[in-house]
Amino acid sequence: MKEYLKVLKIVPLFKDINEVEINTMLKCLNAHKKSYKKNEIILMAGQSVTEVGIVLSGCVQIMREDISGNRTILARFEKGNLFAEAFVCSNIKTLPITVSSISESVILFVDYHRIITTCSSACVFHAKLIKNMMAILADKNIMLSGKIEHLSKRTTKEKLLSYLSEQAAIKGNNEFTIPFNRQELADYLCVDRSAMSNELCKLRDEGILSFHRNNFMLYKFR
């Protein structure tokens, strides 16, 4: 686990906790890591889950499919991010989502109940862990609210501009790269891919933006 300590130091769960403390905590949290190949399923909808996943390397995607097989991408997380914590915290019996590895990835799993419950050794770190977990859940809720704002727009054009404007603001630059290809972006915004591609071309022709693959340059709106 030593090779991943630099990653763990940037994980929000371990904020304000030093490397020595992290090493001690990992044993207490019954932490274990597992490697996944590209496109391999990490967690499948319908299974039970009691552990929080931490991306040590690679990238994972959170998806949901309806009864007709239509896919919606909920989120994508890269190195240093957590996933499944909200579902474990809610004590739901089965997962409503699927988590897959979209590149070769290494995931660290930690027992959620050991995070929020003081162990028999009375580790002094649990107060920090609980505080950090609450902050993570709050941040994820804010992120979800942002996506709801995109999806609440009436047209595909408005959804695109809402999402791309947010990405420009996050990057602090009008030129930025998004983490999705065309089909994934359509799945994320819950729109038809062809209709979305047509709108992107119209926005380009109107001088509102330019793009090459997943790299965008956003100009002033007219």
C-alpha positions in Angstrom: 0.0 0.0 0.0 3.0 2.3 0.4 3.1 3.1 -3.3 -0.4 4.6 -3.0 0.2 6.8 0.1 0.6 9.9 -2.1 -2.8 9.2 -3.6 -4.5 8.5 -0.2 -3.2 11.9 1.1 -5.4 13.7 -1.5 -8.4 11.5 -0.8 -11.1 13.7 0.9 -11.7 10.9 3.4 -8.2 11.3 4.8 -8.1 15.1 4.9 -5.8 16.5 7.7 -4.5 13.0 8.4 -0.8 12.2 8.0 0.8 9.2 6.3 1.6 7.4 9.6 -2.0 7.8 10.8 -3.4 6.7 7.4 -1.3 3.4 7.6 -2.8 2.7 11.1 -6.3 3.6 10.0 -6.2 1.3 6.9 -5.8 -1.7 9.2 -8.6 -0.5 11.4 -10.9 0.0 8.4 -10.2 -3.5 7.1 -8.9 -1.9 3.8 -8.1 -4.1 0.8 -7.3 -3.3 -2.8 -8.3 -4.9 -6.0 -7.3 -4.4 -9.7 -9.7 -4.2 -12.6 -9.4 -4.4 -16.3 -10.9 -1.9 -18.7 -14.7 -2.2 -19.0 -14.7 -4.7 -16.0 -17.7 -4.4 -13.6 -16.7 -3.3 -10.1 -20.2 -3.2 -8.6 -23.3 -4.5 -10.2 -26.8 -3.1 -9.8 -28.8 -5.5 -7.6 -26.0 -6.5 -5.3 -25.6 -5.5 -1.7 -22.7 -3.3 -0.7 -21.1 -2.5 2.7 -17.8 -0.9 1.5 -16.8 2.4 0.1 -14.6 2.4 -3.0 -11.6 4.7 -3.4 -10.0 5.1 -6.8 -6.2 4.6 -6.4 -5.5 4.6 -10.2 -7.6 4.7 -13.4 -11.1 5.8 -13.7 -14.6 4.5 -12.9 -18.0 5.3 -14.2 -21.4 5.2 -12.4 -24.3 4.1 -14.6 -27.9 3.3 -14.3 -30.1 1.4 -16.8 -33.9 1.4 -17.0 -36.0 -1.7 -17.7 -35.6 -1.1 -21.5 -31.8 -1.0 -21.3 -31.4 2.7 -21.7 -28.2 3.9 -20.1 -27.7 7.0 -18.0 -24.3 8.0 -16.9 -24.5 9.5 -13.4 -20.9 10.4 -12.8 -17.3 9.6 -13.5 -14.5 9.4 -10.9 -10.8 9.5 -11.3 -7.8 8.9 -9.0 -8.4 10.1 -5.4 -12.2 10.0 -5.5 -14.7 7.9 -3.6 -17.8 6.0 -4.8 -20.7 4.1 -3.3 -20.6 6.0 0.0 -24.1 7.4 -0.3 -25.6 4.0 -1.0 -23.8 2.4 1.9 -24.8 5.3 4.2 -28.4 5.0 3.3 -28.5 1.3 4.3 -30.3 0.3 1.1 -30.4 -3.4 0.6 -29.3 -3.5 -3.1 -27.5 -1.1 -5.4 -29.6 0.8 -8.0 -26.5 1.6 -10.0 -23.6 -0.2 -11.7 -20.0 0.9 -11.3 -17.5 -0.1 -14.1 -13.8 0.5 -14.7 -13.4 2.5 -18.0 -9.6 2.0 -17.9 -7.3 -0.4 -16.0 -8.0 0.6 -12.4 -6.9 -0.1 -8.8 -9.6 0.3 -6.2 -9.2 0.4 -2.4 -12.3 -0.8 -0.5 -12.9 0.2 3.1 -15.6 -1.0 5.5 -18.1 1.9 5.8 -19.3 0.9 9.3 -15.8 0.9 10.6 -15.5 4.5 9.4 -18.5 5.7 11.4 -18.1 3.4 14.4 -15.5 3.8 17.1 -13.4 0.6 17.2 -12.4 -1.4 20.3 -9.0 0.3 20.2 -10.7 3.7 20.5 -8.7 5.2 17.6 -8.5 8.9 17.8 -8.9 9.2 14.1 -12.6 8.4 13.9 -13.8 11.9 14.7 -11.8 13.2 11.7 -13.1 10.4 9.5 -16.7 11.0 10.4 -16.3 14.8 9.8 -14.6 14.1 6.4 -17.3 11.7 5.4 -20.0 14.2 6.1 -18.2 16.7 4.0 -17.9 14.2 1.1 -21.6 13.4 1.2 -22.4 17.2 1.2 -20.1 17.7 -1.8 -21.7 14.8 -3.7 -25.1 16.3 -3.0 -24.0 19.6 -4.4 -22.6 17.8 -7.5 -25.9 16.0 -8.0 -27.8 19.3 -7.7 -25.6 20.6 -10.5 -26.5 17.7 -12.8 -30.2 18.2 -12.0 -29.9 21.8 -13.1 -28.5 20.6 -16.5 -31.3 18.1 -16.9 -34.0 20.5 -15.9 -33.3 22.6 -19.1 -36.0 22.1 -21.7 -33.9 21.7 -24.9 -30.8 19.7 -25.9 -29.1 23.0 -26.7 -29.8 24.4 -23.2 -28.6 21.3 -21.6 -25.4 21.4 -23.6 -24.7 25.0 -22.8 -25.5 24.5 -19.1 -23.0 21.6 -18.8 -20.3 23.2 -20.9 -20.5 26.5 -19.1 -20.1 24.6 -15.8 -17.0 22.8 -17.1 -15.5 26.1 -18.3 -16.1 27.6 -14.8 -14.6 24.5 -13.1 -11.5 24.7 -15.2 -11.3 28.5 -15.0 -10.8 28.6 -18.8 -13.0 28.9 -21.9 -10.9 26.1 -23.4 -11.3 22.8 -21.6 -11.6 19.0 -22.1 -14.6 17.0 -20.9 -14.3 13.4 -19.7 -16.9 12.0 -22.1 -17.1 11.0 -25.7 -20.2 11.8 -27.7 -22.3 8.8 -26.7 -21.3 9.2 -23.0 -22.1 12.9 -23.0 -25.5 12.1 -24.5 -26.1 9.5 -21.8 -25.0 11.9 -19.1 -27.4 14.6 -20.3 -30.2 12.1 -21.1 -30.5 13.2 -24.7 -30.4 11.5 -28.1 -26.9 11.4 -29.5 -27.8 12.4 -33.1 -29.9 15.3 -31.9 -27.1 16.4 -29.6 -24.5 16.2 -32.3 -26.7 18.3 -34.6 -27.0 20.9 -31.8 -23.2 21.0 -31.3 -22.7 21.7 -35.0 -25.3 24.5 -35.0 -23.6 26.0 -31.9 -20.3 25.8 -33.8 -21.8 27.4 -36.9 -23.3 30.2 -34.8 -19.9 31.0 -33.4 -20.9 30.1 -29.8 -18.3 27.3 -29.5 -15.8 25.2 -31.3 -14.7 21.6 -30.6 -12.5 18.8 -31.6 -13.4 15.4 -30.1 -13.8 16.1 -26.3 -11.9 19.4 -26.4 -14.1 22.5 -26.4 -13.6 26.3 -26.7 -16.6 28.2 -25.4 -17.1 31.8 -26.6 -19.6 34.4 -25.4 -23.2 33.5 -25.8 -25.3 35.5 -28.3 
